[in-house]
Amino acid sequence: MNELRGAVGRAKPGTTILLENGTYRLDGNQLDIPVSGLVLRGRSGDRSKVILRGSGMAERMVAISVSAPRVTIADLTVTQVGFHGVQVHGENGASDVVIHNVHVRDVGQQLIKGSTALGSKPCRNGLVSCCLLEYSDSAPSDYTNGVDVLNGDGWTVRDNTIKRIRGPESKGYRAGPAILFWRHSRNTVVERNWILDCHRGIALGLGPESNDGSGQLDHEGGLIRRNAVCNLNPWADEAIEVNASPGAQVAHNTVMVEGKVPWSISIRFPTASARVWNNLSNRQVILRDGAKADLKANVGNAQRNWFIDAKRGDLRLARPDLPAIDVGVVVADPEQSAGKGPSFSGSAPDAGAFEYRGPTNEPD
């Protein structure tokens, strides 16, 4: 580990550091990355074979701390620290950070954190892709999220698997959303993520305005598209929530949540205005506290047997005769406009995250 710290300390902007397979013990000290353009990744590309490990979830430290722009972290595992797995310090100028094919498991607080300070510039254009974020069982307290970003602008969170983001049983498994953008975040894209057995799913904003005293909205704009959220436990909370975010879009998501909350997707507060199209869930979309939304082609009465294996979170459609087939409306699709043809197989799009494509029904 000392050799790695030395390599990072000596690195010039744009340096790539390749990690050989093995376990790198943090020994009570976080790995700081203050160098712009630095790439830190496992040489083999197998994230399970390169492990940065602390001494446990009670250890009061971050594993990897990023304080520079254009940093990439890829192809490795981070585990067993008491604070965050990876923290992106927007208040120190970090932006355009890529976190790709990283496994973050069993940390004390947020698995991936984007932070800022009051009055600082936003943390711009982060990408979290193809990662596995999870607890083996649950967090040590209810202060946890999978991805938690404050004052983020233009972030994308896509193609990730996020599991068991939940507090301890003694807290009723209560926790923050698996994906949360707030404190005046904007233009967030959350797409094609699989969220399983998490207390809450995806949230753009939390309250009517940022709680930092600035008077700004907690979130603006944003797109939540083709995510699958599944939690069949009685303690499950909201699956998708848009709070005070004007101009948000919620399209083609599949939700199977059977907790105490009697809705699947909510749009909340007077400043919220959203287009909510083609979602498939076992409960209805609702508007709360004066919110406005354009609701089209949402199916809110799904049953477990509509899906290949809801108990395991496989929410692909199981049969061609289901009420979700061919009931959607066409949503602008970048691939279709690029000449790749329609993204649906029947006369109209199916509701939900997955288009039914025959008996084998391979996922999109």
N, C-alpha and C positions, 0 to 999 in steps of 0.2 A: 504493500500500500504506500509506503514511503517513496518508492520509485515512481508510482503513479502521481503522487502529489508533486514530486519534483518535476515530472514531465509537464504537468499542467502549469506549474509555476514558471518554467522556462519557455513555454510555448509562445510563439509569435502569432499575430492574427492570421487566421486561415489555416492553422495547423490541424491535421488529423491525427488522433491518437487511437491506435488499435489495441484492444485488450485481449490478451490470450485467455483461453478457458481457465477457470479457476474461481476460488472465492477470495475476495479482497475485503479484509477486515477493516472497518472504519476506525476502530480503537478510540472511540470517544470524540473524534474530530470529523466534522463534515468535509466533504470535498467541494471546495470553492472553485467556480469557473468565472474568472474576471476577464477573459480574453475573447475579443470579438471574433466571430467566424470559426471558433473552435469546434471540431467534430470529435465526439467521444463515443466510440461504439465497439462492440465485440467483434473480433476479427472473423469468427466463424459464422456470424449471422444468427446463431442459435442462442436466443436470449436466456435459455435455461442453464447455459454452461458458463456464463459470466455473471457472478453474483457479488454485489456490493452489500455487505451485511454489517449491521450494528449489533449491539449486545442485547437488544430487546425493546419492547414497546414502552418501557418505562425510562429509556435513555433519552434525556432531554436534548435532542439535536435533530437537525435536518440531515438527510443523507447527501443529496446533491443540491447545491445552491448556485443559481445562475445570475450573474450581475453584469452581463454584457449582451450586445445584440448578435443575432444570426448564429446562435449556438445550436448544435444538433446533438441530441443524445439518442442512441439507438442500440438495439440488439443486446440488451442486458437486463438483469433483474436487480431490484432494490428492495431490501426487506429489513425488518427488525430495528427501527428507530422510533423514538418517542414523539417526534414532531412530523414533518412532512417528508414524503419520499423524494419528491423533486419540487423545489421552490424557484419560481421565476420572479425575480425582483424588478418589477417595472419601475419602482421608485429609484432604482440604480441605473436605469437606462436599458434594461433588457427588453428586447422586442424581436419579432421575427424568429422566435425560438421554435425548433422542431423537436418533438418527443415522439419517436417512432419505434414500434416493436419493442416496447419496454414493459416488463412485468413488475408492477409495484404490489407488494403483498405485506399485510400485517405491519402497518405503521400506526403511530398513536393518534394522528390527527388527519389532515387531508392527504390523500395519496399524491395528487398533483395540485400545487397551489400557485396561483398567480396573484401577486400582491402589489399594492401601490400605496402611496402616502397622499394625504389630503393636499390638493393643489398640484400634485405632480402630473406629468404627462401620462396619458393612457399607455397601458402595455399592449402593443399592437401586434396583430397578425401572427398569433401563435397557432401552432398545429399540433394536435394530439391525435395520432393515427395508429391503428393496428396494434393497440396496447391491450394488455390484460391487467385490470385493476381489481383487486379483491382482498377480502379477508378470508382466512381459512374457516373462521367461525363468525366472529363479530369484533368490532372495535372495543377498546377498553373503556370508552365513554361515548356519550352521544354527540361529542364535538368532532364530527368527521364528515367528509364528502369524498367522492371519487375524484372529480375535477371541480375546483372551486377557484373562480377568477374574479377579482375586483377590478373595476375600471378597465376592462378588456375591450379592445376595438378590433373587429375583424378576425376574431379567432374562429378556427374550425376544429370540431371534435368529431371524428368520423371513424367508422369501421373498428370500433373498440368493443371488447367484452368487459362488462363491469358487473361484479357479483358480490352479494352479501355486504353492501355498504349499509351497515346497521349497527346500532349501539348494543350494549349488553342486554341480556334478558331482564336484568333487574331494572332497566330503564324502559321496558316494553319494546325493546329493539329500536327505539326512537333514534333518528339521525337526520342529518341534512340531506338534500337531494344528491343523487349519484352524480349529476352534472348540474352545476349552478354557476350562472353568470349574473353579477349584481354590482352594486355601488357604481352606478352609471356606466355599465357595460353597454355595448351596442354592436349591431351587425354581426351577431354570432350565428354560426352555422353548426347545427348538431344533426348529423345524419348517419344512418346505417349502423347505429350502435345497438348492441344486445345487452339489456339490463335485466338481471335476474335476482330475485329475492333481496332487493334493496328496499329500505323503508320508504323512500321517496324516489321518484324517477328523475325527470328533467325539469328544471326551473329557469326561466328567463325573468330575473328580478324576484324580489321577495315582497317588498312593500310598495306603497304608492309613490314614494320618492326615496332617494338614497339616504341612509341613516348616518351619513358623515357630516350633516349640517350644511351641505352645499345647496340644498333645495332642488337638485337635479333629479330627473327620473331615475329609477333604479335600473331600468334597461330600455333600450330603444331598438326597434326593428327586430331582426332575427328570423331564422328559419329552422324549424324542427321537422325533419323529413325522414321517412322510412326507417324509423327506429322501432324495435320490438321491446316492450316492457312487460315483464311477467312476474307476478308475486301472488301466490295462492294462499298465503298465510293470513291469519285473522288480524295481525298487527299492521298489515300493509296500509300505506297512506296514498297520497295523490301520485298518479303516474306521470302526468304532464301538466305543468302550470305556467301560464303567461301572466305576469303580474305587472300591470301599468305600462306595458310595452306597446307603444303605438306602431302600427305597420308590421306586426309579426305575422308569420305564416306557419301553420301547423298542418302538414299534409302527409297522407299515406303512412300513418303510424298504426301499429297494432298493439293493443293494450289488453292484457288479461290480468286484472287485479281484483282480488276478492276480500279486501279488508273492510274497515268500518266506514270509509268514505263512500257515499252513494253516487259518485260520479267518476269518470275516467280522466277527463281533460277539463280544465277550468281556465277561463279568461276572466281576469279580475281587475277591478278599480276603474274609475271613470276615464282615465287617460288611455286605457287599453283598447286597442282596435286590432282585430286579427282576422285573417282569412283561414278558416278551418275546413278543410276539404278532404274527403276520401279516407277518413280514419275509420278503423275497425276496432271495436272494443266491446266489452261485456257490460258497460255502463255508459250513460249518456254524457255528452258534452254540456257543460253549463256555463252561464254567464253570471258573474258575481259582482255585487257592489257597483253597479252602473257601467259595467264593461259593454263593449260593442263588438260584434263579430259577424262576418259573412259565413254562414254555415251551409255547406253543400255536400250531399252524398256521403254523410257519415252514417255508419251502421253501428248501433249501440246495444244490440241484444245478442252478441256472440256467446256461444256455449263452448265448453271445453272440448266437446267432440267435433267441433269445426276444425280443430287443429291436429297436426300429426302427433304431437305429444306435449300437451300443455303442462303436464306435471314436471317435465324436464325443461320447459321453456321453449320448445320447438313450436313456434307459432305460424309455421307455413300452413296454408289451407290444405285440408285433407281430401276434399271431394269436389267434383265439378258442378254439383247441384246446390251449392251453398248460397245463401242470400247475399253474400259479399261479392259474388262473381259478376263482372261486367256491369256494375252499378255506379261506377265512379264517373267523374267529369274530368276532362283532359286538363292537366296542369302543365304549364310551360316546362319543357324538359330540355336542358342544354344539349344532351346527346341527340335528341330528335332534331333540334334546330341545326346541329352540326352535320346532318345528313345520314345519321345512323338508323333512321326509321323509328316507328313508334315503340315505346317501351312497354306496351301491353300486348297481350296475345289474343284477346277476344274482340268483341265489338266495341268495348269501352274498357277503361282501366278497372281492375278489381279494387275494392276498398281494402286498405291495410298496407303493410310494408312489403308483402310478398305477392307477386303475380302468380296465379295458378297456371302451371305449364304442363299439365298432363300427369299420368300416373307416377312417373319418377319425381316430378315436381322439384327439380333442383333449385336451390335459392338463387335469386338474382345476384 
